[in-house]
Structure formats: structure tokens, C-alpha cells
Amino acid sequence: MNAAEALASHRAMLAEIGEDIIIRRYYGTAGPNRAYADTIARARIVGYQPRDLVGGISQGDRKAIVLVDTLGALLPIVPGRDSDDKAVVRGKEISIIAVDDSTRRIGGTLIALELQVRG
């Protein structure tokens, strides 16, 4: 499978079983009136299996498989509980704990990110 085929496959899968989420980027100094910009991204949200709960993965964490071509200028996504990048899933703002930009890369072309999200 080449990168174009992988991208087409991911697009078809996410069109069928994915959902729109928001990647929210905050700007400026932290506080109640902090400015932010929202970008709608297509994603598939899945839970981790009990066998996956090792290292930095905690019970309740989820994985968001997000098409990179829906993220535009937001790349790179900056992970961390106190980072300026958050995800909004089903109306709830949650932290992006980790970003995997290797698993869904085909021949050097990034197709999708796997985000570990918490909250």
C-alpha cells in the first residue's frame, strides 16, 4: 500500500465511522479570557484495552486517530497537560497527553496522528 492508497483508506474509514472533533489552540497568557482558535478535524476515538494500560497510559485515556490533512497549520500538535493544544471531544475539552506521528506514516508521508487524550 502506498501513501495515496493509505490516505484514501483512512478517509473512507473516518467518513464512515469517525466523528468531527475540535483541536483547540490557546494563545497568550493563561487566564479566564485567554484567546483560542478551533479547528475541526475528522477523527476516530477509541479506548485503550486493559493490556495497553502501561507506562504513561492511564485508565480512562483514549486514542484519537486524526487525519493530518484536516489539521492544516496546527502541525505540530504540542502534547502535555499544560500545553496550549487541547482536544474537544463530544463537547468536552480534554488534554492531549502524547502525539504519535510514526504509526500511521507510509513511506515517509504522514497520513494520520494518534493522539493519547485524557479528561
trRosetta pair geometry for C-beta under 8 A, 3 or more apart (Angstrom, degrees):
i j d omega theta_ij theta_ji phi_ij phi_ji
1 5 4.7 -129 -160 92 83 127
1 6 5.3 102 144 -61 117 87
1 9 7.4 -20 -159 -8 139 145
1 106 6.7 -77 110 -140 92 142
2 5 5.2 93 53 13 68 104
2 6 7.0 -131 101 -6 33 93
2 106 6.7 124 174 144 32 129
2 107 6.6 -15 -150 2 66 145
3 6 5.6 -56 -144 38 32 112
3 7 6.2 33 157 -20 67 105
3 106 4.4 171 -93 88 67 112
3 107 5.4 -102 -45 51 104 111
3 108 7.9 -56 -71 64 136 62
3 109 3.7 39 -130 56 146 146
3 111 6.7 -163 -155 -69 78 101
4 7 5.8 -53 -147 36 29 111
4 8 6.4 29 154 -17 63 107
5 8 5.7 -55 -147 38 31 111
5 9 6.2 33 152 -21 65 107
6 9 5.6 -54 -147 37 30 114
6 10 6.3 29 155 -17 65 106
6 104 7.7 166 164 -172 126 79
6 106 4.4 153 10 -25 159 155
6 109 7.9 147 61 87 127 113
6 111 5.0 -87 124 -88 112 154
7 10 5.8 -54 -146 38 31 109
7 11 6.2 33 154 -21 65 106
7 69 7.4 60 -154 -13 120 134
7 109 7.8 -61 -48 131 115 127
7 111 5.2 -148 -84 -131 70 99
8 11 5.7 -52 -145 36 30 113
8 12 6.4 29 156 -18 64 107
9 12 5.9 -56 -148 37 28 109
9 13 6.3 27 155 -18 64 109
10 13 5.7 -55 -144 38 31 111
10 14 6.1 21 161 -11 67 111
10 65 7.8 -132 -149 150 109 117
10 67 6.1 146 134 -97 120 96
10 104 7.3 82 -92 -168 144 128
10 111 5.4 143 -7 161 155 117
10 112 5.5 -164 -157 -37 152 128
11 14 6.2 -62 -143 43 25 103
11 15 6.1 30 156 -25 63 109
11 67 6.8 65 -88 -107 68 145
12 15 5.7 -52 -144 32 27 114
12 16 6.5 18 158 -13 61 110
13 16 6.1 -68 -155 40 27 105
13 17 6.3 -39 174 37 67 102
13 18 7.1 83 120 -34 67 104
13 44 7.2 -36 132 -51 103 142
14 17 7.1 -80 -122 62 26 64
14 18 3.3 15 -161 -20 70 147
14 42 4.8 97 151 146 133 116
14 43 7.0 -28 -141 -101 122 5
14 44 5.9 -120 -108 -42 82 97
14 65 7.5 -139 -86 103 111 103
14 67 6.1 -116 21 -38 169 116
15 18 6.7 14 -33 33 16 108
15 42 7.5 -9 -72 -164 53 148
17 44 6.2 36 107 -114 92 114
18 42 5.1 64 127 175 146 89
18 43 5.7 161 -162 85 110 23
18 44 4.6 -84 -104 -68 82 74
18 65 7.9 -105 -109 79 111 95
19 42 7.7 166 85 -151 21 60
19 43 6.5 -35 65 69 66 73
19 44 7.5 110 17 -103 74 40
19 45 6.8 -36 42 4 117 104
19 90 7.9 14 134 -65 152 82
20 40 5.2 -9 -169 -169 115 106
20 41 7.2 141 -154 71 63 33
20 42 6.1 -44 -97 -97 61 57
20 43 7.6 93 -138 23 19 81
21 40 7.5 151 78 -153 33 57
21 41 5.7 -29 67 66 82 86
21 42 7.9 122 20 -129 76 12
21 43 4.7 -20 11 30 121 131
21 45 7.3 111 -62 -54 135 114
21 64 6.5 -47 21 -149 167 137
21 66 7.3 -82 53 -103 124 111
21 87 5.8 0 159 -172 130 100
21 88 6.3 165 -177 77 77 58
21 89 5.1 -18 -127 -96 117 70
22 38 4.7 -26 -163 -160 122 108
22 39 6.8 135 -158 67 65 40
22 40 6.0 -41 -98 -96 68 54
22 41 7.3 129 -121 18 19 82
22 87 7.0 142 81 -165 57 51
22 88 3.8 -1 58 49 109 112
23 38 7.4 142 72 -156 43 56
23 39 5.0 -20 60 63 93 98
23 41 5.3 38 -12 -6 107 131
23 66 7.5 74 -56 -155 124 158
23 71 6.4 16 28 -125 156 90
23 74 5.7 73 110 -167 138 167
23 77 6.9 -88 -156 -110 137 117
23 85 6.6 -11 -177 -164 95 98
23 86 7.6 159 -160 83 50 43
23 87 5.9 -30 -104 -104 61 67
23 88 7.8 -150 -69 16 17 78
24 36 5.3 17 -179 170 98 133
24 37 7.4 166 -151 81 56 38
24 38 5.3 -23 -100 -100 77 74
24 39 7.9 -175 -78 23 34 68
24 85 7.2 148 81 -156 53 47
24 86 4.6 -19 63 65 104 93
24 87 7.2 169 16 -99 85 13
24 88 5.7 69 -25 -25 118 107
24 93 6.6 -39 30 -126 149 107
25 36 6.2 163 84 -156 41 80
25 37 5.4 -11 59 56 94 86
25 39 7.5 30 -3 -2 103 106
25 74 6.2 -162 -44 -127 133 99
25 84 5.8 39 -162 136 69 97
25 85 5.5 -16 -101 -99 74 72
26 30 7.7 45 146 -100 145 67
26 34 5.4 16 -161 143 113 126
26 35 7.2 132 -159 86 61 48
26 36 4.6 -40 -98 -94 58 99
26 84 4.4 -130 59 -157 85 80
26 85 7.7 -140 16 -62 78 29
26 86 7.3 49 -22 0 103 106
27 34 7.2 167 66 177 49 86
27 35 4.8 -30 62 84 103 100
27 36 6.6 170 10 -92 78 41
27 37 7.3 44 -18 -7 116 93
27 84 7.1 70 -72 -164 36 132
28 34 5.7 -172 77 -144 103 78
28 35 5.5 75 12 31 128 96
29 34 6.9 -134 86 -103 46 98
30 34 6.0 -25 -136 -73 32 143
31 34 5.3 139 57 -48 63 92
38 88 7.3 -24 -131 17 116 137
39 70 7.6 146 151 146 104 75
39 71 6.4 84 124 -143 144 48
39 72 6.3 -143 -145 38 142 113
39 74 5.5 -125 26 -42 157 135
40 70 7.2 -76 110 175 62 113
41 66 5.1 20 146 -158 133 112
41 67 6.8 -172 -174 54 89 76
41 70 4.2 130 -136 114 68 118
41 71 5.6 21 -104 -76 127 71
42 66 7.2 140 81 -148 47 61
42 67 5.1 14 67 19 99 120
42 70 5.0 159 15 -44 82 165
43 64 4.8 -4 -176 -174 139 96
43 65 6.1 151 -159 73 73 49
43 66 4.4 -24 -97 -93 103 74
43 67 7.4 -139 -78 5 55 71
44 64 7.3 155 73 -155 43 49
44 65 4.5 -4 51 51 96 106
45 62 5.5 18 -172 158 92 136
45 63 7.4 157 -153 82 47 48
45 64 5.4 -16 -99 -101 73 76
45 89 5.9 101 -91 -149 151 136
45 117 7.9 -52 -131 45 102 135
46 62 6.6 160 81 -166 33 88
46 63 5.2 -19 65 62 86 97
46 65 7.3 24 8 -9 109 104
47 62 5.5 -57 -98 -112 51 82
47 63 7.6 128 -141 17 5 82
48 52 4.0 -123 -176 84 106 134
48 53 6.3 128 119 -64 129 72
48 57 5.7 158 -129 177 174 133
48 61 5.8 21 -1 83 129 93
48 62 7.0 -152 -17 -112 80 33
48 63 6.4 105 -66 -24 80 102
49 52 4.9 99 57 -3 71 105
49 53 8.0 -124 99 -20 46 82
50 53 5.8 -41 -161 6 43 117
52 57 5.7 -58 139 113 86 161
53 57 5.5 -129 -125 105 43 101
53 58 7.0 49 -146 -142 95 17
53 59 5.9 15 -123 -66 139 69
54 57 6.3 31 51 44 41 105
56 97 6.8 179 147 155 117 125
56 98 6.7 108 101 -42 137 135
56 116 7.5 93 110 121 106 164
57 61 5.3 -129 -159 56 73 150
57 116 6.6 -112 -103 -145 86 137
58 61 5.2 110 59 -27 67 111
58 118 6.7 51 52 -119 114 128
60 118 6.9 73 108 -142 95 78
61 97 6.8 -51 -131 20 123 149
61 116 5.7 0 179 -174 126 93
61 117 6.8 151 -161 75 73 42
61 118 5.0 -35 -106 -88 82 87
62 89 7.7 -131 74 102 146 177
62 116 7.8 155 81 -155 36 50
62 117 5.3 -25 67 63 86 95
62 118 7.8 165 22 -80 69 41
63 114 5.7 -17 -167 -169 107 96
63 115 7.0 144 -160 74 52 49
63 116 6.2 -30 -100 -99 67 57
63 117 7.5 151 -106 17 16 84
64 87 6.2 177 -8 -139 167 163
64 89 7.1 -134 -88 -83 130 131
64 113 8.0 15 100 101 85 90
64 114 7.4 151 75 -158 47 45
64 115 4.3 -15 58 59 100 105
64 117 5.4 42 -12 -13 114 128
65 104 7.1 113 -150 -49 100 155
65 112 5.4 31 179 152 83 139
65 113 7.5 171 -152 85 42 46
65 114 5.7 -16 -99 -102 68 72
66 70 7.0 -115 176 63 86 113
66 71 6.7 74 141 -58 119 115
66 112 6.0 159 76 -164 37 88
66 113 4.9 -15 60 58 97 93
66 114 7.9 167 18 -88 76 23
66 115 6.1 25 -1 -5 121 115
67 70 4.7 75 83 3 102 107
67 71 7.5 -171 100 -18 58 87
67 111 7.4 -59 -134 158 67 63
67 112 5.3 -51 -98 -102 39 92
68 71 5.4 -53 -157 23 49 119
68 75 6.7 37 -159 -72 103 134
68 110 5.2 49 -14 123 165 106
68 111 6.7 156 14 137 109 16
68 112 6.0 -158 -20 -105 81 31
68 113 6.0 102 -75 -22 89 90
71 74 4.6 -99 176 54 92 112
71 75 5.6 89 116 -45 128 89
71 77 7.3 -78 -154 -53 145 106
71 113 7.6 41 -39 4 152 128
72 75 7.7 -171 96 -1 29 89
74 77 6.2 27 142 -79 102 77
74 85 7.4 110 -173 -121 109 122
76 99 7.3 136 -180 111 95 163
76 101 7.7 -65 -132 -52 103 153
77 85 5.2 168 -162 160 76 164
77 96 6.2 -85 160 150 119 164
77 99 5.1 158 81 -97 108 146
77 113 6.6 91 18 -175 136 171
77 115 6.9 -51 114 -97 158 118
78 83 4.6 -169 115 -164 97 134
78 84 6.3 39 65 46 130 83
78 85 4.9 140 53 7 75 123
78 96 7.8 113 90 83 42 127
78 99 8.0 -79 -117 -13 9 140
79 83 6.0 167 138 -13 15 157
79 85 7.3 -57 -79 71 31 118
79 96 4.9 -111 -118 122 72 92
79 97 5.8 18 -172 130 115 18
79 98 5.1 63 -156 -101 166 22
79 99 4.9 -158 -42 -14 118 92
79 115 7.7 178 -94 -144 109 87
79 116 7.7 43 -137 55 138 88
80 83 3.9 111 61 -38 93 104
80 95 7.6 -81 116 -173 28 111
80 96 7.5 9 26 85 37 75
80 97 7.3 71 -90 -137 19 38
81 95 4.8 -7 -121 -148 57 155
81 97 7.0 19 -60 -103 72 75
81 118 7.6 -42 -97 69 90 124
83 86 7.7 168 83 -57 86 64
83 95 7.7 114 35 -154 92 89
83 96 6.8 -59 60 62 133 96
85 96 5.5 -31 111 32 99 137
86 93 5.2 20 150 -170 140 97
86 94 6.6 153 -172 72 92 34
86 95 6.3 -57 -123 -103 83 38
86 96 6.4 -168 -124 -10 30 91
87 93 7.4 152 84 -152 40 51
87 94 5.3 -26 69 65 90 89
87 95 7.8 8 25 100 85 8
87 96 5.6 105 -19 -65 100 94
87 115 6.6 132 -53 125 143 152
87 117 5.2 -53 42 -119 141 137
88 91 6.9 -6 174 -136 98 11
88 92 6.7 167 -155 77 64 29
88 93 5.1 -30 -97 -91 82 62
88 94 7.4 148 -100 15 30 73
89 92 6.0 -30 67 61 68 84
89 94 6.0 -20 20 15 106 126
89 117 6.8 107 -18 129 139 159
92 119 6.9 -169 142 120 111 101
93 119 7.2 -41 112 122 51 151
94 117 5.0 72 115 172 126 107
94 118 6.2 -179 179 82 105 31
94 119 3.3 -179 -132 58 84 118
95 117 6.7 158 83 -157 48 64
95 118 5.1 -21 64 63 101 86
95 119 5.3 120 11 -33 78 124
96 99 6.7 27 163 -61 118 91
96 115 5.3 -57 -140 -166 101 120
96 116 7.4 107 -168 72 57 54
96 117 5.8 -36 -103 -101 53 78
97 115 8.0 121 42 174 65 75
97 116 4.5 -62 67 102 104 101
97 117 6.6 170 6 -106 90 20
97 118 5.0 57 -42 -4 125 115
98 115 7.2 161 83 -157 53 49
98 116 4.1 26 46 32 95 119
99 113 5.8 -30 -160 -168 91 123
99 114 7.7 139 -162 77 43 53
99 115 5.8 -15 -105 -105 67 73
99 116 7.8 -122 -58 19 31 76
100 103 5.1 23 143 2 125 111
100 104 7.8 93 113 10 98 87
100 113 6.7 141 70 -168 58 66
100 114 4.0 -13 58 62 115 102
100 115 7.6 -152 23 -69 76 29
100 116 7.7 78 -16 -24 100 90
101 105 6.7 60 154 -53 62 120
101 110 5.9 -22 -171 -124 95 129
101 113 5.7 -28 -93 -113 73 87
102 105 5.5 -61 -152 11 34 125
103 114 5.4 5 49 -2 134 134
104 110 7.2 65 99 -161 80 62
104 111 4.8 -105 152 66 96 100
104 112 4.1 -36 121 59 155 84
104 113 7.1 -130 51 -68 123 14
104 114 6.4 133 -6 -33 114 94
105 108 6.7 0 168 -130 109 10
105 109 6.6 164 -162 76 70 36
105 110 5.1 -32 -105 -97 90 57
105 111 6.7 -178 -99 8 32 81
106 109 5.5 -25 68 60 74 93
106 111 5.9 43 3 -32 102 122
110 113 7.5 19 179 -63 116 73
